[in-house]
Amino acid sequence: MLNLFALYLGITAAMAGVIFLLSDLSYPLRFWRLFVFFNLTSPMSIGSWLLILWTGIGMLIVFLWHMRNRIPI
């Protein structure tokens, strides 16, 4: 149960990280450029991709856990 709690907390923290990352931009409405133009030398670009990737993996793990245990979502 603790593992699932940690996963939910991690997903929430990653989503908050994405929101804080977008709010830190000079032009927040141009955030889509972080995902369209990947730049290996930009920490902002790498961080945004890693946060999105980790959030997706975490949500997939939660979904698979719920399917395995047959607990209604």
SULKADA-V357222 format. One line per field, one symbol per residue. psi: psi as a letter, one per 30 degrees, with the letter a starting at -180 (. if undefined). A space follows every 10 residues. Layout:
psi = ???
This chain:
psi = eeeeeeeeee eeeeeeeeee eeffkeiffg fffefejkjf fjeeeeeeee eeeeeeeeee eeeeeeeefh kk.
